[in-house]
């Protein structure tokens, strides 16, 4: 009897912990459906490292539509069509990374969608460990369900790092081009999207050859995004 009582007590404790964790996670997602985050793990880590934290929230209505098109063109062309995960992109990334590992060369390629990147950026810490990837998948499902595409894009364009300690479209527009986010030209939007994979390495204001080439490709793809309605779930 004593053993059964102890087992029941442990089970109740575990159930309470699981329910509390679920409420914490779901509560955070619901709150950020309406309120911007005060800061993220990455923002705090950059500030602690001495880069500062240049972060200014802007509504999606106050961000140039060209930047929405550039982000979709550069990072996730099926953003409006998928439910958080692009299985084809994940499969391609796994194959490319397996080949790079065999050659013991080449950079690791990611297959994350904008939804996955947003879940990571807002709620989780940087890194590639499996615990974080599992949590990222769970948060991705939740934000796709609770937030919807327009809010996901709004959050993404506000918390993504776009320079050393520079977060979001407004801060990046002021930092690199001396203008507000709603004034970005197609070329400037393409340059910001071009540095997203390595914002601490590349310069959007005075880009080198690689960023110029990548930005040119992104700007050309932005026409396809616009003409084919690939940003219709965000732009009204």
C-alpha positions in Angstrom: 0.0 0.0 0.0 2.8 2.4 0.9 4.4 1.7 -2.5 1.2 2.4 -4.3 0.7 5.6 -2.4 4.3 6.7 -3.3 3.8 5.9 -6.9 0.5 7.9 -7.1 2.2 10.8 -5.5 5.1 10.7 -8.0 2.6 10.4 -10.9 0.6 13.4 -9.6 3.8 15.4 -9.3 4.9 14.6 -12.8 1.4 15.3 -14.2 1.4 18.7 -12.4 4.8 19.5 -13.8 3.8 18.6 -17.4 0.6 20.6 -17.1 2.4 23.6 -15.8 5.0 23.4 -18.6 2.2 23.1 -21.2 0.4 26.1 -19.7 3.6 28.1 -19.7 4.3 27.3 -23.4 0.8 27.9 -24.6 0.4 31.0 -22.5 3.6 32.5 -24.0 2.3 31.8 -27.5 -1.1 33.4 -26.8 0.5 36.4 -25.1 2.8 37.0 -28.1 -0.1 36.7 -30.5 -1.0 40.2 -29.3 2.1 41.7 -27.6 5.7 42.0 -28.9 8.5 40.3 -27.0 10.5 42.6 -24.7 13.6 40.7 -25.7 14.7 37.3 -26.9 17.5 34.9 -25.7 19.7 36.0 -28.7 19.1 39.7 -28.0 20.1 39.3 -24.4 23.2 37.2 -25.3 24.3 39.8 -27.8 23.9 42.6 -25.3 25.9 40.6 -22.7 28.6 40.0 -25.2 28.9 43.8 -25.8 27.1 44.2 -29.1 24.3 46.1 -27.5 20.6 45.5 -28.3 19.2 47.7 -31.1 15.6 46.6 -31.3 12.6 48.7 -32.4 9.2 47.0 -32.9 7.2 48.0 -36.0 3.7 46.8 -37.1 3.8 44.8 -40.4 1.8 47.8 -41.8 4.8 50.0 -41.1 7.3 47.7 -42.9 7.9 47.9 -46.6 6.0 45.1 -48.5 9.3 44.7 -50.5 11.0 43.3 -47.4 8.2 40.7 -47.0 8.7 39.7 -50.6 12.5 39.6 -50.1 12.2 37.4 -47.0 10.0 34.9 -48.8 12.2 35.0 -51.9 15.4 34.4 -49.8 14.3 32.2 -47.0 11.0 30.4 -47.7 9.3 30.5 -51.1 6.5 28.2 -49.9 5.7 30.2 -46.7 2.1 30.8 -47.6 1.5 27.2 -48.7 3.0 25.1 -45.9 1.8 24.5 -42.3 5.1 25.3 -40.7 7.4 22.7 -42.3 8.8 22.3 -45.8 9.5 18.6 -46.0 11.1 18.9 -49.4 13.6 21.6 -48.2 14.4 19.5 -45.1 15.1 16.4 -47.2 17.4 18.5 -49.5 19.2 19.9 -46.6 19.8 16.5 -45.0 21.2 15.2 -48.3 23.4 18.2 -48.8 24.7 18.0 -45.2 25.4 14.2 -45.6 27.5 14.9 -48.7 29.4 17.8 -46.9 30.1 15.5 -43.9 31.5 12.8 -46.2 33.8 15.4 -47.9 34.5 16.9 -44.5 34.0 20.3 -46.1 31.2 22.7 -46.9 28.9 24.6 -44.6 25.9 23.1 -42.8 22.7 23.8 -44.8 19.4 24.5 -43.0 16.0 23.5 -44.1 14.1 25.7 -41.7 11.0 27.6 -42.8 10.3 31.2 -41.7 7.8 29.7 -39.2 10.5 27.5 -37.6 13.0 30.4 -37.5 10.4 32.6 -35.8 9.7 29.9 -33.2 13.4 29.6 -32.5 14.1 33.3 -32.4 11.2 34.2 -30.2 11.0 31.4 -27.7 14.3 29.4 -27.7 18.1 29.7 -27.5 20.6 29.5 -30.4 22.1 26.2 -31.1 21.6 22.9 -33.0 21.0 20.4 -30.2 18.1 17.9 -30.5 16.2 19.2 -27.5 16.0 22.7 -29.0 15.0 21.3 -32.4 12.2 19.3 -30.7 10.9 22.3 -28.9 11.2 24.3 -32.1 8.9 21.9 -33.9 6.3 22.1 -31.1 6.4 25.9 -31.0 6.1 25.9 -34.8 2.9 24.0 -34.7 1.5 26.3 -32.0 2.3 29.6 -33.7 1.0 28.3 -37.1 -2.3 27.4 -35.3 -2.6 30.4 -32.9 -0.9 33.3 -34.7 -1.4 32.7 -38.4 0.9 33.7 -41.3 0.7 37.4 -41.1 1.6 37.5 -37.4 4.4 35.0 -37.9 5.9 37.2 -40.6 5.5 40.4 -38.5 7.3 38.7 -35.6 10.0 37.3 -37.9 10.8 40.7 -39.4 10.9 42.3 -36.0 13.2 39.9 -34.1 15.5 38.5 -36.8 19.1 39.7 -36.4 20.1 41.9 -39.3 23.4 43.2 -38.1 25.7 42.9 -35.0 23.2 43.5 -32.1 20.7 44.9 -34.6 17.3 43.2 -34.5 14.3 43.7 -36.8 13.4 45.7 -39.9 13.2 49.1 -38.3 16.5 49.0 -36.4 18.2 47.5 -39.5 16.8 50.1 -41.9 18.0 52.9 -39.6 21.4 51.2 -39.0 22.2 50.4 -42.6 20.3 52.9 -44.7 19.4 55.8 -42.4 15.6 55.4 -43.1 12.5 53.9 -41.7 11.4 50.3 -42.5 8.4 51.5 -44.6 10.8 53.4 -46.9 13.0 50.5 -48.0 13.5 50.2 -51.8 13.5 46.8 -53.5 17.3 46.8 -53.6 17.6 47.7 -49.9 15.1 45.0 -48.9 17.0 42.5 -51.0 20.2 43.4 -49.3 18.8 43.0 -45.8 17.4 39.5 -46.9 20.8 38.7 -48.4 22.6 39.1 -45.1 20.1 37.2 -43.0 22.1 33.9 -42.9 25.2 35.7 -41.5 24.2 39.1 -40.3 27.3 39.6 -38.2 29.6 38.8 -41.1 28.1 40.7 -44.0 27.3 44.4 -44.5 24.0 45.5 -46.1 24.9 49.1 -46.4 28.2 48.7 -48.3 28.0 45.1 -49.5 30.9 43.1 -50.9 30.7 41.0 -54.1 28.9 38.0 -52.4 26.1 40.1 -50.9 25.7 42.1 -54.1 25.3 38.9 -56.1 23.0 37.3 -53.6 20.9 40.5 -53.3 20.6 40.7 -57.1 19.2 37.1 -57.2 16.8 37.8 -54.4 15.6 41.0 -56.0 14.9 39.1 -59.3 13.0 36.4 -57.3 10.9 39.1 -55.5 9.2 39.7 -58.9 8.1 36.1 -59.0 6.9 36.3 -55.4 4.8 39.3 -56.3 3.5 38.1 -59.6 2.7 34.6 -58.4 1.0 35.8 -55.2 3.5 33.9 -53.0 3.1 36.6 -50.3 -0.7 36.9 -50.4 -1.1 35.4 -46.9 0.8 38.4 -45.5 0.3 41.4 -47.9 -3.2 42.8 -48.2 
